[in-house]
Amino acid sequence: MKILVGHFYAVSGLDLNNRNELISCSWDKTLKVWSLSTGECIKTLAGHAQAINCVKTYGDRFLLSGSSDGTVKLWNLYTNECVQTFRGHNDTIRDLVLF
């Protein structure tokens, strides 16, 4: 068992990808990618204007994050960049589902 320390505010969502990494999102407006084998934070992604409430991985390369800023962002984990921002909601994004 490991304790992962790194966010400054509440962690609001978790997901696993198929590279044995845990993705966490937080009210501190960041996403963190953690190695489950070492417990280390591999990378931090930032770009939302408000708290991030949910995260879903898509394969081993992409993830989606939903925020209180009303946006959903698509992130490329290989380049560590937001590749698309989806707008149109007037309120908080609280959950994401992939089909």
C-alpha positions in Angstrom: 0.0 0.0 0.0 1.2 3.5 -0.8 0.1 7.0 0.2 0.3 9.4 -2.7 0.9 13.0 -1.6 0.9 15.9 -4.0 -2.5 17.7 -4.4 -3.1 20.9 -2.4 -6.9 20.5 -2.1 -9.4 17.7 -2.1 -9.0 14.8 -4.6 -12.3 14.5 -6.4 -11.8 11.7 -8.9 -9.5 8.8 -9.8 -9.1 6.5 -12.8 -6.6 3.9 -14.0 -5.1 3.5 -17.4 -3.7 0.4 -19.0 0.0 1.4 -18.3 -0.5 0.7 -14.5 -0.9 4.5 -13.8 -3.4 6.2 -11.5 -4.8 9.5 -12.7 -6.1 11.8 -10.0 -8.0 15.1 -10.3 -8.4 17.7 -7.7 -10.0 21.0 -6.6 -6.5 22.5 -7.0 -7.2 22.6 -10.8 -4.7 19.9 -11.6 -4.5 16.3 -12.8 -1.7 14.1 -11.6 -0.4 10.9 -13.1 1.0 8.4 -10.6 3.2 5.3 -11.1 1.5 2.5 -9.1 4.7 0.6 -8.9 6.8 3.4 -7.3 4.1 5.7 -5.9 5.7 8.7 -7.6 3.9 11.5 -9.4 5.1 11.2 -13.0 3.4 14.4 -14.4 1.1 17.2 -13.5 -1.4 18.6 -16.0 -3.0 22.0 -15.5 -5.3 24.1 -17.7 -8.8 24.3 -16.1 -9.9 27.6 -14.6 -11.7 26.0 -11.7 -11.8 22.7 -9.7 -11.6 19.4 -11.7 -14.3 17.1 -10.5 -13.9 14.0 -12.7 -11.4 12.1 -14.9 -11.7 9.2 -17.4 -8.9 7.5 -19.2 -9.2 6.6 -22.9 -6.7 3.9 -23.7 -3.1 4.6 -22.6 -2.7 7.9 -24.5 -5.7 10.1 -23.7 -7.8 11.2 -20.8 -10.8 13.5 -20.3 -11.3 15.8 -17.4 -14.5 17.6 -16.3 -14.4 20.9 -14.4 -16.5 23.4 -12.4 -15.5 25.8 -15.2 -18.1 24.1 -17.4 -15.6 22.5 -19.8 -14.4 19.1 -20.6 -10.7 18.8 -21.8 -9.1 16.0 -23.8 -5.5 15.5 -22.8 -2.7 13.7 -24.7 -0.6 11.9 -22.1 2.3 11.4 -24.5 2.7 15.2 -25.1 1.2 16.4 -21.8 -1.0 18.8 -23.7 -4.7 19.6 -23.8 -5.6 18.8 -27.4 -9.3 19.9 -27.3 -11.6 21.9 -25.0 -15.3 21.2 -25.2 -17.5 24.1 -24.2 -21.3 24.5 -23.9 -22.3 23.6 -20.4 -23.5 26.4 -18.2 -22.6 24.7 -14.9 -20.2 22.2 -13.3 -19.2 19.0 -15.0 -19.5 16.3 -12.3 -19.1 13.0 -14.2 -18.0 11.6 -17.5 -18.9 8.4 -19.3 -17.1 6.9 -22.3 -18.9 4.4 -24.6 
